[in-house]
Amino acid sequence: MNILILGGGGREHSLAWAIKQNPKCDRIIVAPGNAGIAEIAECATFDIEDGDVVAGFCADNAVDFVIIGPEAPLVAGVSDVLRSNGLVVFGCSKAAAQLEASKSFTKEICAACGAPTARYEHFTEAKAACDYATEQGAPIVIKADGLAAGKGVVVAMDIATAHTAIHDMLGGQFGAAGAEVVVEEFMDGEEASFFILCDSTSILPIGTAQDHKRAYDGDEGPNTGGMGAYSPAPILTDDIAAISLRDIIRPTIAEMIKRGTPFQGILYAGLMIKNGQPRLVEYNVRFGDPECQVLMMRLGGQVLDLLHACAENRLSDITPNWGDDHAMTVVMATRGYPGAYKNGTSINNLVSLPETSSEMIFHAGTAIKNGEVVAKGGRVLNVTTRGASLKVAHAKAYALVRQIDWPNGFYRTDIGHRALQL
């Protein structure tokens, strides 16, 4: 099978790494890829948000299966164009991608199907949004309605911060993504991620994880795209997963079918859990990053069979084979992230580190310059390990992190603290 993966981050590196282990994979191409991906797959450069361009590349390269990694090509409708050209595609339609592209759309879906989530209001004018926030009181959450790379959320612990966030977002901080804002109830509890494959009618849960959004230790600092993750998430027990499927996931899928926009792909539900009861924080329509890295570390080569079955509406015929193991990933980011940072700094000692089924450095933002690996982005490396327990995976991950020579990088030292009680 010739496989094309769209994307160039740590998520796509981990997908390519896992898929390559499957003997059904004959050739794997990643566009645009990165320095780490180039070591295990072919890399190609073209506009991955232009469906016609992607379809043409697939025809020229006899591609059998396309896996869409990031949200932007999904929101642009690339999967629709590829399917219209007869290609087998893993990734939801443009219409279904609104579950991530518009927070207000998701809120409407939840209201229609009765899925528990935070109370909210939707605004395009700063004064009305500020008045509502003042009326509700702090803490309160301000969200850019559109795609903001995981950073368009402010948890305001006082009204002054809420007002500032509203003015910043509507004033252009996140461009078009912040042209509208959602002001919603602050939900107390512990957050976890639940990943479910959907093939329009059938669903198949394939794992849980817990991310660390804040930039610094102790969950301090600004929100980021994610500074680390581990799987499974102990807080998301079998009972809570069953409640989530019954009260949130299945009603959402049914509502999407009812609206004529069935969901086919990976549905990533961010859940807030308190007293054994989950509520929906938000949906994403692609694998989380860095959560994908820990899921791929645990799933290995079987992920190709799972994704292909999903794309061909065969989910009812397949089940994941989980080992009794744990995985952790620690993100190494460029100093200054998620604010201003400097690209092009050298990263050394990577070639001496192990690359095994339980220890991998997934590249998230790297390039080759003068024969050296250099940083190219905010989140740059995902140091990912697997072990018989989370404690073992944690020790292995940080042992690897300490061997990487990158003076301009930083990382959190407390990934997994909720489960490990660090």
Backbone torsions as a table, in degrees:
resi	resn	phi	psi	omega
1	MET	NA	129.2	174.8
2	ASN	-93.1	124.3	-170.4
3	ILE	-121.9	134.8	174.2
4	LEU	-114.5	126.1	174.4
5	ILE	-110.0	127.2	176.9
6	LEU	-92.9	128.0	178.7
7	GLY	134.5	167.4	-176.5
8	GLY	-145.7	27.3	-177.6
9	GLY	-113.3	-166.9	179.3
10	GLY	-63.8	-34.3	176.5
11	ARG	-58.9	-47.5	-177.3
12	GLU	-71.7	-33.1	175.4
13	HIS	-62.1	-44.0	-179.1
14	SER	-68.9	-36.3	176.2
15	LEU	-63.0	-47.0	180.0
16	ALA	-62.6	-41.7	179.9
17	TRP	-61.3	-45.0	-179.5
18	ALA	-69.3	-45.6	-176.8
19	ILE	-64.1	-36.4	-178.9
20	LYS	-62.2	-22.6	179.4
21	GLN	-74.0	-14.8	-178.4
22	ASN	-85.3	127.4	-177.6
23	PRO	-63.6	-14.3	177.3
24	LYS	-75.2	-13.4	-179.8
25	CYS	-84.9	112.6	178.2
26	ASP	-93.1	-40.2	-177.2
27	ARG	-145.7	138.1	179.9
28	ILE	-131.8	128.1	-179.9
29	ILE	-122.0	137.3	178.1
30	VAL	-125.5	131.6	-179.7
31	ALA	-125.5	121.5	1.9
32	PRO	-87.8	-12.8	-177.4
33	GLY	77.2	-170.2	176.2
34	ASN	-157.8	-173.4	-174.4
35	ALA	-62.8	-37.5	179.3
36	GLY	-72.8	-41.4	179.4
37	ILE	-62.4	-36.2	-177.8
38	ALA	-62.3	-18.8	178.9
39	GLU	-78.8	-18.1	-176.9
40	ILE	-123.9	-7.6	-176.4
41	ALA	-149.4	165.9	170.9
42	GLU	-76.4	142.7	175.7
43	CYS	-113.5	143.6	179.7
44	ALA	-134.5	152.8	-178.5
45	THR	-120.9	116.6	172.8
46	PHE	-163.7	173.8	-177.1
47	ASP	-77.3	104.9	-176.1
48	ILE	-77.9	-4.2	177.0
49	GLU	-99.3	3.0	177.7
50	ASP	-106.5	105.7	-175.5
51	GLY	-58.9	-38.7	-179.9
52	ASP	-66.6	-39.1	177.9
53	VAL	-64.5	-44.8	179.4
54	VAL	-63.0	-43.6	179.8
55	ALA	-61.6	-40.1	178.1
56	GLY	-64.1	-41.6	177.6
57	PHE	-62.1	-41.2	179.7
58	CYS	-62.5	-41.2	178.8
59	ALA	-64.8	-40.6	-177.9
60	ASP	-70.4	-24.4	-174.2
61	ASN	-115.0	15.7	176.7
62	ALA	50.9	45.4	-179.4
63	VAL	-74.4	132.0	179.6
64	ASP	-96.0	-27.4	-171.3
65	PHE	-149.4	129.2	179.3
66	VAL	-113.3	130.9	176.5
67	ILE	-115.8	120.5	-178.6
68	ILE	-96.4	117.4	-176.3
69	GLY	-82.9	-63.6	-174.6
70	PRO	-81.7	168.0	-177.3
71	GLU	-76.0	-31.3	-173.0
72	ALA	-57.7	-47.5	177.5
73	PRO	-62.9	-32.1	177.7
74	LEU	-66.6	-45.5	179.3
75	VAL	-65.1	-30.0	178.6
76	ALA	-77.8	-7.9	177.5
77	GLY	86.6	19.0	-178.2
78	VAL	-60.9	-39.9	-178.9
79	SER	-61.9	-36.7	179.5
80	ASP	-63.7	-44.1	-179.9
81	VAL	-64.0	-43.5	-178.4
82	LEU	-64.7	-42.6	178.9
83	ARG	-64.2	-37.0	178.8
84	SER	-66.6	-19.1	176.3
85	ASN	-94.9	10.7	174.5
86	GLY	83.7	12.4	-178.2
87	LEU	-87.9	149.4	173.1
88	VAL	-85.5	123.5	-170.2
89	VAL	-131.2	134.8	169.5
90	PHE	-100.5	110.7	-177.7
91	GLY	153.5	141.5	-173.9
92	CYS	-77.1	168.4	178.4
93	SER	-72.0	165.1	176.4
94	LYS	-59.8	-41.5	-179.4
95	ALA	-64.5	-42.6	-179.7
96	ALA	-71.3	-26.4	-179.9
97	ALA	-66.1	-11.4	175.8
98	GLN	-61.8	-19.7	176.0
99	LEU	-59.9	-26.7	174.3
100	GLU	-104.2	-36.2	-173.6
101	ALA	-69.2	-24.2	-178.4
102	SER	-137.2	112.3	179.1
103	LYS	-66.0	-33.2	178.7
104	SER	-68.8	-33.8	175.5
105	PHE	-61.9	-45.2	179.2
106	THR	-61.5	-40.6	178.3
107	LYS	-61.9	-38.3	177.8
108	GLU	-64.5	-40.9	177.8
109	ILE	-62.5	-45.2	179.6
110	CYS	-60.7	-42.0	179.5
111	ALA	-64.0	-39.8	-177.6
112	ALA	-69.2	-34.6	-175.5
113	CYS	-104.9	-0.9	176.4
114	GLY	78.8	19.8	179.4
115	ALA	-74.4	130.3	-177.7
116	PRO	-68.9	128.9	179.2
117	THR	-154.8	-179.9	-178.5
118	ALA	-73.7	147.4	170.8
119	ARG	-63.7	148.9	-175.1
120	TYR	-157.4	166.9	165.6
121	GLU	-141.0	155.1	-174.2
122	HIS	-115.7	134.5	-173.5
123	PHE	-138.1	152.0	171.1
124	THR	-120.1	-9.3	-179.8
125	GLU	-117.1	134.3	-175.0
126	ALA	-64.1	-41.7	-175.8
127	LYS	-62.2	-46.0	-179.6
128	ALA	-63.4	-39.8	179.8
129	ALA	-66.5	-42.2	179.4
130	CYS	-65.8	-40.5	178.4
131	ASP	-61.5	-41.7	179.9
132	TYR	-66.1	-43.1	179.4
133	ALA	-61.3	-41.9	178.7
134	THR	-63.0	-42.0	179.6
135	GLU	-63.9	-39.4	-178.1
136	GLN	-76.3	-34.4	-179.1
137	GLY	86.5	162.5	-180.0
138	ALA	-95.9	156.5	-0.2
139	PRO	-72.3	152.5	-178.8
140	ILE	-151.3	156.2	-173.9
141	VAL	-113.2	131.2	177.8
142	ILE	-113.2	126.8	-177.5
143	LYS	-128.5	133.4	166.6
144	ALA	-64.7	134.5	-173.7
145	ASP	-67.9	-31.7	-175.1
146	GLY	-99.3	-162.4	-176.3
147	LEU	-78.4	125.1	-179.0
148	ALA	-135.5	32.4	175.7
149	ALA	55.2	35.8	176.1
150	GLY	78.4	4.1	-175.0
151	LYS	-115.3	3.0	-175.8
152	GLY	-88.4	39.0	-179.5
153	VAL	-132.6	130.9	174.7
154	VAL	-123.8	120.6	172.8
155	VAL	-91.0	103.3	-174.3
156	ALA	-91.3	119.0	179.9
157	MET	-88.0	-5.8	174.2
158	ASP	-146.2	161.1	-174.0
159	ILE	-68.2	-33.5	178.9
160	ALA	-60.2	-42.0	177.7
161	THR	-65.3	-38.8	178.3
162	ALA	-62.3	-45.4	-179.7
163	HIS	-63.0	-41.9	178.6
164	THR	-61.1	-44.6	-179.9
165	ALA	-62.0	-42.5	179.2
166	ILE	-60.8	-47.9	-179.3
167	HIS	-66.1	-38.4	178.7
168	ASP	-63.5	-47.2	-177.1
169	MET	-66.2	-49.6	-179.6
170	LEU	-70.8	-17.9	178.6
171	GLY	-86.9	-0.4	173.1
172	GLY	110.7	10.7	-179.6
173	GLN	-56.0	-37.7	-179.5
174	PHE	-114.4	23.4	179.2
175	GLY	61.0	-140.0	-178.0
176	ALA	-61.5	-27.5	-178.9
177	ALA	-61.3	-29.1	-178.8
178	GLY	-104.1	15.6	178.4
179	ALA	-66.6	-20.7	173.7
180	GLU	-132.9	148.6	179.6
181	VAL	-128.1	153.3	171.8
182	VAL	-112.4	127.6	175.9
183	VAL	-108.9	118.7	-172.3
184	GLU	-134.1	161.7	177.6
185	GLU	-56.2	138.9	172.0
186	PHE	-76.8	123.6	179.6
187	MET	-101.3	122.6	178.0
188	ASP	-84.0	152.3	177.6
189	GLY	137.1	-159.8	180.0
190	GLU	-119.2	132.7	-175.3
191	GLU	-95.3	141.6	176.2
192	ALA	-146.6	164.5	-176.4
193	SER	-115.0	136.0	-178.3
194	PHE	-123.1	127.1	-175.3
195	PHE	-113.1	125.4	-174.5
196	ILE	-131.6	125.2	171.2
197	LEU	-80.0	138.8	178.9
198	CYS	-132.4	134.6	178.1
199	ASP	-118.2	40.4	-178.5
200	SER	86.9	-42.9	-178.6
201	THR	-121.9	-43.7	-178.9
202	SER	-93.0	154.3	174.8
203	ILE	-128.2	152.9	-179.4
204	LEU	-145.7	106.4	175.8
205	PRO	-63.7	134.6	-178.5
206	ILE	-126.5	14.9	173.4
207	GLY	146.5	164.3	177.4
208	THR	-127.2	157.5	178.5
209	ALA	-157.2	166.3	174.0
210	GLN	-132.9	127.4	-177.1
211	ASP	-97.6	166.7	175.6
212	HIS	-127.5	100.5	-171.5
213	LYS	-79.1	-35.6	-174.6
214	ARG	-72.2	152.0	-172.4
215	ALA	-71.5	-29.3	-169.1
216	TYR	-124.5	166.5	-180.0
217	ASP	-52.7	150.8	179.1
218	GLY	73.3	18.1	-177.2
219	ASP	55.9	43.7	177.2
220	GLU	-105.9	162.4	175.5
221	GLY	89.9	-177.3	-176.3
222	PRO	-72.2	159.4	173.4
223	ASN	-66.8	147.9	177.1
224	THR	-129.4	-175.0	172.1
225	GLY	-75.7	-5.7	-179.8
226	GLY	127.6	125.5	-176.9
227	MET	-105.4	3.7	178.9
228	GLY	160.6	165.0	-178.7
229	ALA	-160.5	164.1	173.7
230	TYR	-146.0	157.6	-179.0
231	SER	-145.8	140.1	-2.1
232	PRO	-76.4	168.2	177.1
233	ALA	-95.7	111.4	-176.2
234	PRO	-58.0	-30.4	-178.3
235	ILE	-65.4	-27.2	-177.5
236	LEU	-93.5	77.2	-177.3
237	THR	-69.4	171.4	177.6
238	ASP	-59.8	-39.6	179.9
239	ASP	-65.4	-43.3	179.9
240	ILE	-69.1	-36.0	175.7
241	ALA	-61.2	-41.9	179.7
242	ALA	-64.2	-41.1	177.3
243	ILE	-63.7	-42.0	-179.7
244	SER	-62.0	-42.1	178.2
245	LEU	-64.5	-43.4	-176.9
246	ARG	-69.7	-44.5	-169.9
247	ASP	-97.4	-20.1	-173.6
248	ILE	-121.4	-57.6	-171.4
249	ILE	-70.2	-55.6	-177.5
250	ARG	-61.2	-43.3	176.4
251	PRO	-61.2	-36.3	177.7
252	THR	-64.6	-47.2	179.9
253	ILE	-61.3	-41.3	179.1
254	ALA	-63.6	-40.9	179.6
255	GLU	-66.4	-38.7	177.9
256	MET	-64.8	-39.7	176.7
257	ILE	-63.8	-43.1	179.8
258	LYS	-58.5	-35.1	-178.3
259	ARG	-84.2	-1.5	179.8
260	GLY	81.2	18.1	179.2
261	THR	-128.8	65.1	-177.4
262	PRO	-59.1	148.3	-177.3
263	PHE	-96.8	128.6	177.9
264	GLN	-135.0	112.1	-177.6
265	GLY	150.5	-148.7	178.3
266	ILE	-104.3	124.9	175.3
267	LEU	-104.4	119.3	-176.7
268	TYR	-108.3	109.3	-177.9
269	ALA	-100.5	119.5	171.0
270	GLY	-86.0	121.3	-174.0
271	LEU	-117.1	141.0	170.2
272	MET	-104.7	125.1	-172.5
273	ILE	-116.3	127.4	177.5
274	LYS	-145.9	130.3	179.7
275	ASN	53.5	38.8	176.7
276	GLY	76.2	8.2	-178.2
277	GLN	-118.7	125.6	179.4
278	PRO	-91.8	144.7	168.2
279	ARG	-129.3	148.9	-177.6
280	LEU	-76.4	127.6	170.9
281	VAL	-86.4	-52.4	178.4
282	GLU	-167.8	164.3	171.8
283	TYR	-108.5	146.3	163.9
284	ASN	-122.8	153.5	-173.3
285	VAL	-110.9	23.5	178.3
286	ARG	-148.8	169.7	175.7
287	PHE	-62.3	141.9	174.8
288	GLY	-67.6	157.9	178.0
289	ASP	-134.7	102.4	33.5
290	PRO	-105.6	12.0	-178.6
291	GLU	-62.5	-33.5	179.6
292	CYS	-57.5	-37.0	-176.0
293	GLN	-62.3	-41.2	-179.7
294	VAL	-74.8	-33.2	176.3
295	LEU	-65.7	-44.0	180.0
296	MET	-65.7	-37.0	177.6
297	MET	-59.6	-35.9	-178.5
298	ARG	-85.4	-32.3	-176.3
299	LEU	-83.9	-39.0	-178.8
300	GLY	65.1	-148.5	-172.1
301	GLY	-61.5	-23.7	-178.8
302	GLN	-64.6	-13.9	-178.1
303	VAL	-61.2	-32.7	178.3
304	LEU	-60.6	-45.1	179.5
305	ASP	-63.0	-38.5	-179.4
306	LEU	-66.4	-48.1	-177.7
307	LEU	-67.9	-38.0	-179.8
308	HIS	-67.8	-40.0	177.0
309	ALA	-62.8	-39.0	177.9
310	CYS	-62.9	-44.4	-178.4
311	ALA	-66.6	-26.5	-178.5
312	GLU	-103.5	16.0	178.2
313	ASN	58.9	42.8	-179.5
314	ARG	-120.2	23.5	-175.0
315	LEU	-61.0	-30.9	-178.6
316	SER	-66.5	-13.2	-177.6
317	ASP	-97.8	2.7	-170.7
318	ILE	-141.1	150.3	175.9
319	THR	-139.0	146.2	177.4
320	PRO	-73.5	148.0	177.8
321	ASN	-106.3	98.2	-177.0
322	TRP	-90.1	135.6	169.9
323	GLY	-86.7	163.7	177.7
324	ASP	-87.0	70.8	-174.4
325	ASP	-137.1	175.4	-179.4
326	HIS	-135.3	151.0	177.9
327	ALA	-135.5	150.7	178.3
328	MET	-139.5	145.4	172.0
329	THR	-130.5	136.8	176.8
330	VAL	-114.2	124.1	-179.4
331	VAL	-85.6	130.0	169.7
332	MET	-102.9	123.8	-174.4
333	ALA	-120.1	161.0	177.3
334	THR	-75.0	135.6	178.9
335	ARG	-54.4	133.4	-176.6
336	GLY	107.1	-28.6	178.4
337	TYR	-62.0	139.0	9.4
338	PRO	-89.1	12.7	173.7
339	GLY	-89.5	-148.4	-178.5
340	ALA	-71.0	139.8	179.5
341	TYR	-147.0	166.8	-176.8
342	LYS	-104.4	126.8	174.8
343	ASN	-85.7	160.3	170.1
344	GLY	93.7	4.7	179.8
345	THR	-78.1	145.6	-174.1
346	SER	-77.4	142.3	175.6
347	ILE	-119.3	123.6	-173.5
348	ASN	-116.5	162.1	174.1
349	ASN	77.3	10.4	-179.8
350	LEU	-69.0	-37.4	-174.1
351	VAL	-66.4	-21.4	-178.4
352	SER	-86.6	-5.4	-176.1
353	LEU	-88.4	151.3	-176.6
354	PRO	-69.3	149.6	172.8
355	GLU	-130.5	95.5	-175.3
356	THR	-131.9	-177.4	178.5
357	SER	-71.1	-7.2	179.6
358	SER	-128.4	3.7	177.6
359	GLU	-147.1	115.3	179.6
360	MET	-144.8	144.2	170.5
361	ILE	-103.3	104.2	177.3
362	PHE	-87.7	128.8	-179.3
363	HIS	-83.8	130.6	179.5
364	ALA	-107.1	-35.8	-179.8
365	GLY	-150.9	81.2	-178.2
366	THR	-135.4	161.5	173.7
367	ALA	-148.6	168.4	175.2
368	ILE	-104.4	126.3	177.8
369	LYS	-134.4	120.1	-178.1
370	ASN	52.7	39.9	177.1
371	GLY	79.0	1.9	-179.4
372	GLU	-111.2	149.9	172.3
373	VAL	-79.6	127.2	179.2
374	VAL	-126.0	156.3	178.7
375	ALA	-73.5	138.1	178.2
376	LYS	-142.4	74.7	-179.0
377	GLY	142.8	-179.5	179.9
378	GLY	-80.3	-61.0	174.5
379	ARG	-89.2	124.4	-165.4
380	VAL	-115.4	-43.5	-178.5
381	LEU	-132.1	148.1	174.3
382	ASN	-120.5	102.8	-179.7
383	VAL	-84.4	109.8	-166.0
384	THR	-124.3	131.0	-177.5
385	THR	-139.1	162.9	179.5
386	ARG	-132.4	145.0	179.1
387	GLY	-154.8	172.6	-179.4
388	ALA	-67.3	-20.7	177.0
389	SER	-141.7	164.3	177.4
390	LEU	-65.3	-34.2	178.7
391	LYS	-61.2	-41.6	179.1
392	VAL	-67.0	-45.5	179.3
393	ALA	-61.4	-39.9	178.9
394	HIS	-61.1	-47.7	-179.2
395	ALA	-62.8	-41.7	-179.7
396	LYS	-65.8	-41.4	-177.8
397	ALA	-63.7	-47.5	-177.3
398	TYR	-72.7	-26.8	173.3
399	ALA	-63.3	-39.3	177.2
400	LEU	-69.5	-44.0	-179.2
401	VAL	-55.1	-43.2	-176.1
402	ARG	-68.1	-14.7	178.7
403	GLN	-89.7	-9.3	-178.2
404	ILE	-85.5	125.6	-176.6
405	ASP	-95.1	95.1	-179.4
406	TRP	-147.2	85.9	-176.3
407	PRO	-57.8	-26.6	-177.1
408	ASN	-90.7	7.3	179.8
409	GLY	-102.9	160.2	173.7
410	PHE	-144.5	163.7	179.8
411	TYR	-156.4	159.9	173.8
412	ARG	-79.6	144.6	-179.6
413	THR	-100.2	4.2	-173.6
414	ASP	-124.7	28.8	177.3
415	ILE	-61.7	131.9	-178.2
416	GLY	90.2	9.3	-172.5
417	HIS	-63.3	-30.8	-178.3
418	ARG	-66.0	-45.1	-178.3
419	ALA	-77.1	-33.0	-175.7
420	LEU	-93.9	-10.3	-178.4
421	GLN	57.8	48.1	-179.2
422	LEU	-68.4	NA	NA
